[in-house]
Amino acid sequence: MIPHCHEKYKHFLKGAAGIILQNHPDDCHSEQMGRLIAHDLKIPILLRADAACTILKDDQMVTLDPNKGLVFEGIVESEDEMLTQVCKIPH
């Protein structure tokens, strides 16, 4: 998870399984760089992830669904498991 993206970051993102970018909507440069780096590294990217810097913790494992713009806690291996997390009803 990063608050902005620059071409210098590519080296540091090489081991990442995905990128969560908490950028401002006006920060087109970060989005462009993030997309290029994600494409080059063949990893998913989630853009404009509001409050990601606040919610996510260092070394926390998460699963990205960039098509839906969602982040799930832990490793989620199936669509059914994603639905279970999204549709949890608090007791």
C-alpha positions as a Python dict, from the first residue, in 0.01 Angstrom:
ca = {
    (1, 'M'): (0, 0, 0),
    (2, 'I'): (142, 334, -105),
    (3, 'P'): (6, 691, -93),
    (4, 'H'): (154, 785, -432),
    (5, 'C'): (358, 618, -703),
    (6, 'H'): (677, 713, -883),
    (7, 'E'): (888, 525, -1138),
    (8, 'K'): (1163, 488, -873),
    (9, 'Y'): (927, 261, -674),
    (10, 'K'): (931, -19, -932),
    (11, 'H'): (1245, -172, -784),
    (12, 'F'): (1083, -187, -438),
    (13, 'L'): (756, -331, -570),
    (14, 'K'): (914, -628, -750),
    (15, 'G'): (823, -874, -474),
    (16, 'A'): (470, -742, -427),
    (17, 'A'): (167, -953, -519),
    (18, 'G'): (-35, -636, -587),
    (19, 'I'): (-47, -261, -536),
    (20, 'I'): (-297, -63, -331),
    (21, 'L'): (-261, 305, -420),
    (22, 'Q'): (-423, 561, -190),
    (23, 'N'): (-388, 859, -418),
    (24, 'H'): (-585, 1179, -458),
    (25, 'P'): (-817, 1178, -765),
    (26, 'D'): (-615, 1469, -909),
    (27, 'D'): (-289, 1272, -885),
    (28, 'C'): (-297, 1140, -1241),
    (29, 'H'): (81, 1088, -1248),
    (30, 'S'): (66, 835, -962),
    (31, 'E'): (-218, 647, -1131),
    (32, 'Q'): (-32, 638, -1462),
    (33, 'M'): (292, 520, -1299),
    (34, 'G'): (107, 267, -1085),
    (35, 'R'): (-69, 120, -1386),
    (36, 'L'): (257, 96, -1582),
    (37, 'I'): (443, -69, -1294),
    (38, 'A'): (157, -310, -1223),
    (39, 'H'): (139, -401, -1593),
    (40, 'D'): (516, -456, -1615),
    (41, 'L'): (518, -669, -1299),
    (42, 'K'): (195, -849, -1400),
    (43, 'I'): (25, -772, -1067),
    (44, 'P'): (-315, -619, -988),
    (45, 'I'): (-355, -259, -877),
    (46, 'L'): (-631, -85, -684),
    (47, 'L'): (-643, 293, -734),
    (48, 'R'): (-784, 569, -510),
    (49, 'A'): (-813, 337, -211),
    (50, 'D'): (-962, 584, 37),
    (51, 'A'): (-830, 547, 395),
    (52, 'A'): (-605, 253, 305),
    (53, 'C'): (-311, 412, 491),
    (54, 'T'): (-527, 432, 803),
    (55, 'I'): (-704, 95, 785),
    (56, 'L'): (-429, -139, 665),
    (57, 'K'): (-141, -238, 893),
    (58, 'D'): (222, -316, 809),
    (59, 'D'): (270, -677, 696),
    (60, 'Q'): (-107, -739, 692),
    (61, 'M'): (-215, -1004, 439),
    (62, 'V'): (-502, -897, 216),
    (63, 'T'): (-665, -1008, -108),
    (64, 'L'): (-737, -755, -383),
    (65, 'D'): (-1029, -761, -622),
    (66, 'P'): (-934, -470, -849),
    (67, 'N'): (-1231, -533, -1079),
    (68, 'K'): (-1473, -461, -795),
    (69, 'G'): (-1246, -216, -611),
    (70, 'L'): (-1245, -428, -294),
    (71, 'V'): (-983, -537, -41),
    (72, 'F'): (-1045, -842, 176),
    (73, 'E'): (-877, -930, 502),
    (74, 'G'): (-649, -1233, 475),
    (75, 'I'): (-613, -1469, 184),
    (76, 'V'): (-940, -1522, 1),
    (77, 'E'): (-923, -1801, -253),
    (78, 'S'): (-1270, -1810, -407),
    (79, 'E'): (-1556, -1588, -520),
    (80, 'D'): (-1781, -1763, -264),
    (81, 'E'): (-1541, -1675, 17),
    (82, 'M'): (-1540, -1312, -103),
    (83, 'L'): (-1919, -1304, -96),
    (84, 'T'): (-1918, -1447, 256),
    (85, 'Q'): (-1691, -1164, 376),
    (86, 'V'): (-1891, -894, 197),
    (87, 'C'): (-2225, -1026, 319),
    (88, 'K'): (-2134, -1085, 685),
    (89, 'I'): (-2421, -997, 912),
    (90, 'P'): (-2304, -870, 1253),
    (91, 'H'): (-2460, -1043, 1555),
}
